[in-house]
């Protein structure tokens, strides 16, 4: 039965991969045209990647956000288990670049293999992990099966299961339950996430609840990057803006630029390779600079590089976090709170439901249902700096109250590595 299922899965996965090549093919081969990215995704590693034969801890973070959030835990694991080699895998090329920049050179960085049975088999054989840790709830049937076949513990940390994903998984409950049961422990970020997991048939003893590790990440940022509250210029940030939001954001920018003469606007597109922001700004006659240029003299700055948005959150007056005024589930609304800045967020926020409820309950953010409301609230906060300051203080308190997930998750990892 297992053989039939995984053969069918391999076939479906291959068809999906082939059809995605016109859209994502360049990402697999690397911008330099070499094939090392693609080979790594087949479980073939170059001689530069020296993986030890034993005692390897394999940690996977699917996106940039998850990678950044897990860095405090990676550092703690590295300290606690200094005799082990840590291997961090990413799915995207950008995630891999950020991993190279932010993690110690002692940590091995690789691409996650394609979820083909032969590729996962080769990867597990090469890496020889003592444990596999996945951040959030990513399901990789072939990889999980191969790890369990080798009796390697599989942990899911900072797990989340949105209502939308739950409905989709429930339609295939029997299959999903069998795959989920290959995981030894789920550490979910909220009781509601845990409850949805239990409804899919995962045994109670495999499910734990902890705080969200993203609060630990932003708390560390607040200690490392000193907020700059005395800037002479008012800065409004449109962070992690999805492509469908871009025309509306530019329209708002035009109105803000006309209304205020001392406001600077920073726009950070979510996907740099897909953005139309430059074309839209030019069509509207708005002059702008890009972050990678040497001069930042215009009143609109577009961030054309990943990993720099944090530097601007600490300087801003107010931030809108995107992916939330189009049905995309929202991007992480927590980071501006590290620098005591109020957050405006749209109504489509199922991927960060728990975190946003905390922010709203504390009075640290404002939810808007339209781009017209977004403009109104931006004007309100720009005109009321004292309210901005008060909301910022409340937001920082949310972080302080909810940090501590790193310590909780480290104890879970210790338990499985000591067995």
N, C-alpha and C positions, 0 to 999 in steps of 0.2 A: 504493500500500500504506500509506504514511504517513497519507494523508488518511483512508482507511477506519478505520485504528486510532484516530486522534485523534478522529474523529467518534463512534465507539463509546465511547471513553473519556469524551468530553464528556457523552454521554447517561447513562452509568453514574454519573459524578460528580454530575450534576444530580439523578438519582434519590436518590443517597445524601444529598445536601445537603437535599433536600426532606424526606426522612424524618427527618433530624436536627433540623429546625427546632423541633419541640415540646420538644426537650431543650436545644438550644443557641441558639435564636432570639434570646433576650434579649441574649446576648453579642454578637451581630452588630450590633445596633442601638444598643448603649450604654445604660447605666443611666439616662441623662438623657432617653431617648426620642428623641434626634435620630438622623439617618440617616447622619452622616458616617462612622461605622465601616463601615457596609455599603457606602457608595460607594467608600471606599478599597479595599475587598476586590474591587471591580470595576475597579480601576485608575483611578479618578476622584479627583483630589486637589483639596482646597480651596485657595483663594488664599493661606491662611496658610502652606502648605507650598511654599516656594520652592526648587525643585530647579534647580541649574545646568544649562546645556545640555550641557556636556562635562565630562570628567574626574571622573566620579562613581564611588565605590566602594560597591557594594551588599553589605551584610552581613546575613545572615538567621540569627536564633536562634529556634528553635521554641518553647522553654519558658523559664520563669524561670531554671531552673538553668543552661541553656546560655547565656542572656544574661549572667548574673552571671559565669560562667566566662570568657566572651570579652572582658569589659571591659578587662583588661590589654592584650590584643592590639589592641582598638579604639583604646585610648589611644596605643599604639606606632605603629600605622598612621597615626593622626591627626598625630603628631609627624613621622614620617618623610616623609609625603606631604601636607604642609601646603597644597599647591596644589590638592589634590583635595577635593571635597565628599563626606562620608561619609553614606550613607543606611542606617539600620538598620531592618529589618523584624521584626515579631513576629507570632505567630499568635494569641495570646490577648490579651484586653483587659488582664488583670493584667500580662502581660509588657510591654505598651505603657506602662502606668503606671510600672512599675519603670524602664523605659528613660528616661522623662521625668525621673525622680528622680535616676538615677545617671549619666546621660551628659551631656556638655556641651551647652549650648543651641545650639552651632554645628552639632551633628549632627542631621540630619533623622530623625525617627522616623515610621514608617508601619506599616500592617498589610500582611502578605503578601497579594497578590491571591488570590482563588479560582483554582484551577488549571483554569479554562476557557480555551480557546484565545483568545477575544476579550478576556478580562480580562488575561491575561498579555501579550498583544500591546500593549494600551493601557498597561500598567504599564512594560514595557520601553521603549516609545516615550517615555513621560513622564520616566522616570528616566535614560535613556540611560547605562547603566553601562559603565564601562571594564572592570570585572571583577565577577563575582558570587561571593560567598563564603558557603557554607552551613556552619553548625556542626552536627556530627554527621551521620548519614547519613539525611537526609530526601530522598525521591524525589518530584519534581514533574515529570511527563512533559511537560506543555504548556509550563511555564516553561523547562525545560531546552532543549526543542526551539526555542523562540523565541530564547533566548539564543544557541544555536549557529547559528541561521539568520542572526543578526547578527554572527557571528564573535566573540562575547564569551566570554572564558575563564570556565569554571565550576570552582570549587575546593570540595572538601569537606574541612574541617579538623576535627581531633579526632574523626574518624569512628569509629563503632562499629557492629558487626554481631553481635548476640547469636546464640547457637545457635538460639533460638526463631525469630528473624527469618530466619535463614539457611534453616531448614527451610521456612518459608513462601515465601521468595523462590525457592528451588530448584524448587518446584512450577511456577513460571512462568519458568524459567531463560532461555528464548529472549527473551521480552519484557523481562525485567529486564536482561539483558545489553545489549540495544539501548539501553535508557534509561541504564544506567550508563556506556555508552561515550560519551554526550554530555558526561560530566564529563571535564575535562582532567587533573585530578590529585586523588587521594584521599590525605590524610595521616591514617593510621589511628593510633589510640592504643595499639595493642598488636599483636604479631606474630600472635596468634590471630585478631584482627579482620581483619587484612590477608589472612591465609590463606583465610578464608571468602570474602572478596571475590574473590580469585583463582579460587576454585572456581566462582564464578558466571560466569567468563569475562572478567573485566576484565584487560586486558593488564598484564604485570609493570611496564612502564615508567611506568604511570600510578599506581602504588601505592607510597607511602612509609610509613614507620613513625616516629612520634615519641613523646615522652612525652605524658601527658594534661595538657591545659591547665588542668584543674581543680586540679591541684597548685599551679600558679602563682597562681591566684585565691586559694586559701586561704592561701598563703604571704604574699601581699599583705595579707590580713586580719590575719595575725599581727603585721604591722608597724604597721598602722594602729590596730587595736583592742588596747589593752594588756590582757592577761589579768588578771582579778581573783581571785586565789587565796586571798585572806584574808577571804572572806565568812564571817560568823558562822553563816549558815544553809547546811545541806546542800540542794542543788538537784538534783533528778532531772528530766531532760527526756525527754519522748516526742515526738520530732521527726518531722514529715511523716507523720503517722498516717493511714492509709487508713480509709475508712468501715467496712470489715469488721473492722478491728482495734480500733475504738473501744470496743465493749462489753468486750472482754478487757482492754484498757488500763485502763478505769475500774475493773474488778474488782481489778486489781493495785494501782491507786492506793488503793483502800479498804483493802487489806491493809497497804500501806506506811504510810498515815496512822495506822492502829491500832497498828502496831508501833513507829513512831518519832514522837516529839513535836516533833522539831526539823527535820523534812524538809519542804521545799517542793517541789511538783510543778508543772511547766510542761508543758502539752499544746499541741502545734501541729498542728491538722488539716491534711492535705495540700490538700483542696479545701474552702475556706470556704463555698462556695455549696451544697455537698452534705452537709456534716457534720451528724451527729445527736448530737454530743458534749454539747451543752447539755441536751437531753432525757434522755440516759442519766445524766448527773451528777445531775440533779434527781430522776430516778426512784430512784437509789441513795441519795438524801438527802445528797449531798456538796455543801457550799457552795463557791462559786468566784467569782473575779473575772475580768473580761475585760481584756485589755491596753488597750483604748481608753478604759476608765473611769479616773477620776482617782485612785481608791484601789486599792491592791494589798495588802490586808490579810489576805485568806484564804490558806489553805495550798495552794490549787489555783488556778493562773492559766491561762486559756485565751487563746492568741494569736489574736485575731480580725482580724489585719492581716498581709499578706504583707510580707516584707523585714525582719522584726524578729527572727527566730529566731537569727540570728548573735549578737546582743547577749546572748542567754541561754546560748548554747553557751559563751561565754567565762566565765560565772559558775558553771556547773554542776559537780557532783561526777562525774556519769556521764550518758551519753546513750544512749538507744535510738533508732535511726533506722528509721522505719517503711517500709511497703510491702514488708517483707521476711518477715513472718510470715503473709502471704497471698500467693497466686501472682501478684504484681504486678511482680516483677523488682527491687524495692528502690529506695530513694531514695539520694541521694549520701551515703556514710558518711564522707567525708573531712573535712568542715568542723570537727567537734569537735576533730580532731587539731591544728588551727591553734592551739588554746588549751590543748594538752597534756591533753586529756580522753580517757579510755577510751571506746570505742564498743562497744555490744552490737548485734548484727545478726541477723536471721533467716536461714533457710536458702534463701529464694527471692530470690536476688541476681544473676540472670543479667545485668541491665543494668549492673552494676558488678563483674563477675566479676574482672577484672584488678586493680582497685583493692583489692577485699576480700582477694584472695590476698596482696597486699603487706602489708596491715594484719595479717592473721593470722600471716604468716610472721615479722613483726617482734615479735609478741606484744603488739600495741597494741589488740587487739579480741577479743571473745568471740562466737562464733556459737552461737545457740540454735535448737532445733528445735521449741519449743512455748512457749506463754505461761506454763506452769508453770515451765519452765526459765528464762524471762526473769525471773520474780519471784525465783527462787533466786539468779541471778547478780547481780541488783540488790542484794539483801540482802548477798551476799558482798562486793561492792565498797563498799557503804555502811559495812560493818563493818571494812573494811581500807583505810583512806585511803592507807597507804604503797604498797600494790599499785596503787591508782589513780594515784598520782603516778608510779610506775615505768612503768606502761603509757602514761601521757600523754607522758612523755619519749620513749619508743620511737616513739609515733605522730608526734610532731613531727619526729623524725629521718627518718621515711618521707617526709614532705613535703619536707624539705631535700634529700634524695637524689634526688627525682623531679621537682623543679622544673626549668624550662628550656625547656618546650614553646613558650612565647611567642616566644623568640628563633629557634627552629627554624622555626616557622610564618611568622614575619615574613620570613625568607629566601626561603621559597617564594612568598609574595605578591610580594616584590620582583622575583623572577625573571619572573613573568608580567606585572607592570606595566612592566618595562623592555624587554619584547619589542616 
